[in-house]
Structure formats: structure tokens, C-alpha cells
């Protein structure tokens, strides 16, 4: 049996990266526009995976008149504003990423 905690464990969210027990649960929203290249999506996901984070929502579409652009919208629960901003800066450094927008919302 694995020693990892499950999401049903009471201390899971409090001890996850970017979370503090005194915070309400928030959702960080990322909107990414990039060139439609095969390696973009795995590179984006890698930034979250190496922090042991799994997006709660991921939507991606090819856009543009020739389908040569990629729009990725994803959400991750429980990130602090500081970690959200840091990840956004890292996303912006990925080759082929043209723009990154972020917002944060509270879960009720």
C-alpha cells in the first residue's frame, strides 16, 4: 500500500504545495495562448506535475483561421496568489507560449 495521502484525508489540502490551512479553498485559473505544436501541452502539464499538482479542469482547442494556435484553459485548486504568479511566469517562458493570463476565484 502506498504511503501517499488521498484527497479525502483531512490534512491533504493543508499540506499540499501552495496551500495554507487558514486559507479558504481557492481555484487558480490559467488561460494560455500558444502555437499549436505537439510539445506545448506536455510542457505545460509538467509545470504542475513536478509540484505534485493535478489540474481540476483542462480544456484545450486549436484556434485561429488556420488552426495554428492553441488555447489552453486550466484550473488548479488551492494555489496561493504567489505560487499562481510564479507558475504563470514559468508558463510564459515555455517556447511557443505567446500569452498567459491568470485569475483566482474562491470556492463556496
PADONU-152216 format. One line per field, with one value per residue (C-alpha): x, y, z; residue number from 1. Coordinates in steps of 0.5 Angstrom, whole numbers, padded with zeros to 4 digits. Example, Ala and Ser with C-alpha at 12.3 -4.5 7.8 and 13.67 -1.06 7.14 Angstrom:
<recs>
east 0025, 0027 .
north -0009, -0002 .
up 0016, 0014 .
nutor 1, 2 .
</recs>
This chain:
<recs>
east 0000, 0002, 0005, 0002, -0005, -0011, -0015, -0020, -0015, -0016, -0009, -0008, -0010, -0007, 0000, 0000, 0004, 0002, -0004, -0004, -0009, -0012, -0014, -0021, -0020, -0019, -0018, -0013, -0015, -0010, -0011, -0005, -0005, 0001, 0003, 0000, 0006, 0006, 0010, 0007, 0001, 0006, 0011, 0005, 0003, 0010, 0010, 0004, 0006, 0013, 0010, 0005, -0001, -0006, -0011, -0018, -0020, -0016, -0019, -0015, -0017, -0014, -0016, -0014, -0016, -0011, -0012, -0004, -0006, -0007, -0012, -0011, -0015, -0014, -0016, -0012, -0015, -0011, -0006, -0003, -0003, 0004, 0005, 0000, 0004, 0010, 0007, 0005, 0012, 0014, 0009, 0011, 0018, 0016, 0018, 0012, 0007, 0005, 0001, -0001, -0007, -0009, -0015, -0017, -0023, -0026, -0030, -0036 .
north 0000, 0007, 0012, 0018, 0021, 0021, 0028, 0025, 0026, 0032, 0034, 0033, 0040, 0044, 0040, 0041, 0046, 0053, 0051, 0054, 0051, 0058, 0060, 0058, 0054, 0058, 0056, 0059, 0060, 0060, 0062, 0060, 0062, 0058, 0056, 0049, 0045, 0038, 0039, 0045, 0041, 0036, 0042, 0046, 0040, 0038, 0045, 0043, 0035, 0037, 0041, 0034, 0038, 0036, 0041, 0040, 0043, 0043, 0045, 0046, 0048, 0049, 0056, 0061, 0062, 0056, 0052, 0054, 0057, 0053, 0056, 0052, 0054, 0050, 0051, 0048, 0048, 0051, 0055, 0062, 0068, 0068, 0061, 0062, 0068, 0064, 0059, 0064, 0067, 0060, 0058, 0065, 0062, 0056, 0056, 0057, 0060, 0067, 0070, 0067, 0070, 0069, 0070, 0067, 0065, 0063, 0056, 0057 .
up 0000, -0002, 0004, 0000, 0002, -0001, -0003, 0003, 0008, 0013, 0012, 0005, 0002, 0008, 0007, -0001, -0004, -0004, 0001, 0008, 0013, 0015, 0007, 0004, -0002, -0008, -0015, -0020, -0027, -0032, -0040, -0044, -0052, -0056, -0062, -0064, -0063, -0061, -0055, -0052, -0048, -0044, -0042, -0039, -0035, -0033, -0029, -0025, -0025, -0022, -0016, -0015, -0017, -0022, -0025, -0023, -0030, -0037, -0044, -0050, -0057, -0064, -0066, -0071, -0078, -0080, -0073, -0072, -0065, -0058, -0053, -0046, -0040, -0034, -0026, -0020, -0013, -0007, -0010, -0006, -0011, -0010, -0013, -0018, -0021, -0020, -0025, -0029, -0030, -0032, -0037, -0040, -0041, -0045, -0052, -0057, -0051, -0053, -0047, -0040, -0036, -0029, -0025, -0018, -0015, -0008, -0008, -0004 .
nutor 1, 2, 3, 4, 5, 6, 7, 8, 9, 10, 11, 12, 13, 14, 15, 16, 17, 18, 19, 20, 21, 22, 23, 24, 25, 26, 27, 28, 29, 30, 31, 32, 33, 34, 35, 36, 37, 38, 39, 40, 41, 42, 43, 44, 45, 46, 47, 48, 49, 50, 51, 52, 53, 54, 55, 56, 57, 58, 59, 60, 61, 62, 63, 64, 65, 66, 67, 68, 69, 70, 71, 72, 73, 74, 75, 76, 77, 78, 79, 80, 81, 82, 83, 84, 85, 86, 87, 88, 89, 90, 91, 92, 93, 94, 95, 96, 97, 98, 99, 100, 101, 102, 103, 104, 105, 106, 107, 108 .
</recs>
